[in-house]
Amino acid sequence: MQSIDRNVPANIESARVDLRLFRMAPFFKDVDERGLAGLAAISTLLTVPEGTTLCRQGVPAEHLLVLLEGQVALENVGASGASAVVEVVQPGGHCMLSAVLSGLPGLMNARTITAATLIGVEATGLRELLHREVSVASALLRAGAEEFGAMVRQVCDLKLRTTAQRLSCYLLELTEEPADNTVSMRLPFDKRLLAARLGCRQENLSRAFAALRRLGVETHGARVTLHDIAGLRSYALSGA
């Protein structure tokens, strides 16, 4: 497995960052042109293969990573060696924001689960830039607040909802406000990783999909069709 840690050699392509690429990340949408120029000056465009360790748990993060293409798993490894997937970052998302802003060791490993293209924003330069560029500071404060809110919702889901309800919530997040009560989609990653993301075993995930059949959830491999979105939403929220 490769890594972008500076002490570990890696076969990673890099290039300068076009300012327009920052607009692909929603949390940078309100940054002004001067702020974007400041970010570009301390950033590198990275093209990395699947299975690359981008940053390591317990080590200070050297870059804020903004994902443009691909997927990145954020994992925490316990003392026993068991690991838990905390989140799977999709394009437009980011990794290691809190560790970069604080300068403290990261709490998670970040690993590409597909080939990926990212912007790496140098951590020290970014902390210095925050003192000069209000629009950048505002964007990162908002991103940090959203990240914290997502973590709180995930903890609440684990405490208040069953596996089937958590799966329902996740499937509904993928629907993007459909025009009618039925929608088909493809799971963005395999069911092994989905089970880890939901905090359950694969066999429990299979049982959860089976339980949702009565609510109109139809599965064929990675293809999922929701036939009763309103009913599924009512069931998902009943545990909150």
C-alpha positions in Angstrom: 0.0 0.0 0.0 1.3 3.4 -1.0 1.3 6.6 1.1 1.8 10.3 0.6 3.5 10.6 4.0 6.7 12.5 3.3 8.9 9.7 4.7 7.3 7.0 2.5 8.1 7.0 -1.2 5.0 7.0 -3.5 4.2 6.9 -7.2 1.9 9.9 -7.2 1.4 12.3 -10.1 1.3 16.0 -9.1 0.6 19.3 -10.9 -0.3 22.9 -10.2 -3.9 23.6 -9.4 -6.2 25.6 -11.6 -8.2 28.0 -9.5 -11.4 26.7 -11.1 -10.9 23.3 -9.5 -11.6 24.8 -6.1 -15.1 25.6 -7.2 -15.8 21.8 -7.4 -15.8 21.7 -3.6 -19.1 23.3 -2.3 -17.4 24.7 0.8 -15.1 26.9 -1.3 -18.0 28.4 -3.4 -18.0 31.7 -1.5 -14.2 32.2 -1.4 -13.3 35.3 -3.3 -10.7 35.4 -6.1 -7.9 36.6 -3.9 -8.6 33.8 -1.4 -8.6 31.3 -4.2 -5.3 32.6 -5.5 -3.8 32.2 -2.0 -5.1 28.6 -1.8 -3.7 27.8 -5.3 -0.2 29.0 -4.3 0.0 26.4 -1.5 -1.8 23.6 -3.2 -0.9 20.6 -5.5 -3.2 18.6 -7.7 -2.6 14.9 -6.9 -3.6 11.8 -9.0 -3.3 8.7 -6.8 -4.0 5.0 -7.4 -6.4 2.9 -5.4 -5.1 1.7 -2.1 -3.1 4.8 -1.3 -2.8 5.9 2.3 -3.2 9.6 2.2 -2.7 10.3 5.9 -2.2 8.2 9.0 -3.9 8.0 12.4 -1.8 9.5 15.2 0.3 11.6 12.8 -0.1 15.4 12.2 -1.8 15.9 8.8 0.4 17.7 6.3 -2.4 18.6 3.9 -6.1 19.4 3.8 -7.3 17.0 1.1 -10.1 18.1 -1.2 -11.5 15.2 -3.3 -12.3 15.9 -6.9 -12.7 12.4 -8.3 -12.9 8.9 -6.7 -13.6 7.8 -3.1 -11.7 7.9 0.1 -12.4 5.9 3.3 -11.8 7.4 6.7 -11.0 4.7 9.2 -10.1 4.5 12.9 -8.0 1.6 14.2 -8.4 0.5 17.8 -5.8 -0.9 20.1 -6.9 -4.4 19.3 -6.3 -3.8 15.6 -10.0 -3.8 14.7 -10.9 -0.9 12.4 -14.1 1.0 11.9 -15.0 3.0 8.8 -16.2 6.4 10.0 -17.1 7.9 6.6 -16.6 7.4 2.9 -15.8 10.7 1.3 -17.3 11.5 -2.1 -16.2 14.0 -4.8 -16.6 17.6 -3.4 -15.8 16.4 0.1 -12.7 16.9 2.2 -10.4 15.0 4.6 -8.4 15.9 7.7 -9.8 19.5 8.2 -9.9 19.4 12.0 -6.4 18.0 12.2 -5.0 20.6 9.8 -6.6 23.5 11.5 -5.5 22.4 15.0 -2.1 21.1 14.0 -2.8 18.0 16.2 -2.4 14.4 15.1 -5.2 13.0 13.0 -7.7 10.7 14.5 -8.2 8.6 11.3 -6.5 6.9 8.4 -7.5 8.2 5.0 -7.2 5.6 2.2 -8.3 5.7 -1.4 -10.8 2.9 -2.3 -10.7 3.9 -6.0 -8.2 5.8 -8.1 -8.6 9.4 -7.1 -7.8 13.0 -7.9 -7.4 15.4 -5.0 -6.2 18.9 -4.2 -3.6 18.8 -1.4 -3.5 22.2 0.5 -0.4 22.5 2.5 -1.3 22.6 6.2 1.1 25.2 7.5 0.5 27.6 4.6 -3.2 27.2 5.1 -3.1 28.1 8.8 -1.1 31.2 7.8 -3.5 32.1 5.0 -6.5 32.1 7.5 -5.0 35.1 9.2 -5.0 37.1 5.9 -8.1 35.9 4.0 -11.4 36.3 5.7 -13.3 34.5 2.9 -11.1 31.4 3.3 -11.4 31.4 7.1 -15.2 31.7 6.8 -15.4 28.8 4.3 -13.4 26.5 6.5 -15.3 27.5 9.7 -18.5 26.6 7.9 -17.0 23.3 6.6 -15.8 22.4 10.1 -19.3 23.1 11.5 -20.9 20.9 8.8 -18.4 18.1 9.5 -19.1 18.3 13.3 -22.9 18.2 12.5 -22.5 15.1 10.3 -20.5 13.3 13.1 -23.2 14.2 15.7 -25.9 12.8 13.4 -23.9 9.6 12.9 -23.5 9.1 16.6 -27.3 9.8 17.1 -28.1 7.2 14.4 -25.9 4.6 16.1 -27.6 5.2 19.4 -31.2 5.8 18.4 -31.8 3.8 15.2 -31.7 0.1 14.2 -29.5 -1.1 11.4 -32.4 -1.2 9.1 -33.3 2.4 10.0 -29.7 3.5 9.5 -29.7 1.8 6.1 -33.0 3.6 5.2 -31.5 6.9 6.1 -28.4 6.2 4.0 -30.5 5.1 0.9 -32.6 8.2 1.3 -29.5 10.4 1.3 -28.7 9.0 -2.2 -32.1 9.9 -3.7 -31.5 13.6 -4.2 -35.1 14.8 -3.9 -36.8 12.6 -6.5 -39.8 13.9 -8.4 -42.0 10.9 -7.6 -42.2 8.2 -5.0 -40.0 5.7 -6.8 -36.3 5.9 -7.7 -33.5 3.6 -8.8 -29.8 4.0 -7.9 -26.5 2.2 -7.8 -24.7 1.8 -4.4 -21.6 4.0 -4.6 -19.4 1.2 -3.1 -19.6 -2.5 -2.2 -21.8 -3.9 0.6 -18.8 -4.8 2.7 -17.8 -1.2 2.9 -21.4 -0.1 3.3 -21.8 -2.4 6.4 -18.6 -0.8 7.9 -20.0 2.7 7.2 -23.3 1.8 8.9 -21.5 0.3 11.9 -22.7 -3.3 11.4 -21.6 -6.7 10.2 -22.2 -7.8 6.6 -24.8 -10.4 7.7 -26.7 -7.7 9.7 -26.7 -5.5 6.5 -28.2 -8.4 4.6 -30.9 -8.8 7.2 -31.6 -5.1 7.1 -32.1 -5.2 3.3 -34.4 -8.1 3.8 -36.4 -6.2 6.4 -36.8 -3.3 4.0 -38.4 -5.4 1.3 -41.8 -4.9 2.9 -41.2 -1.1 2.5 -40.6 -1.4 -1.2 -36.8 -1.7 -1.2 -35.7 -4.0 -4.1 -32.1 -5.0 -4.6 -30.3 -6.7 -7.5 -26.6 -6.7 -6.6 -25.5 -3.1 -6.4 -28.7 -1.8 -8.0 -31.3 -0.6 -5.5 -34.9 0.5 -6.3 -37.0 2.4 -3.7 -40.7 1.9 -4.6 -42.1 3.8 -1.6 -39.9 6.7 -0.6 -42.5 8.3 1.6 -43.0 5.1 3.6 -39.3 4.5 3.8 -38.7 8.0 5.1 -41.4 7.6 7.7 -39.8 4.3 8.9 -36.3 5.8 8.9 -37.3 8.8 11.1 -39.4 6.7 13.5 -36.3 5.9 15.5 -35.3 9.6 16.0 
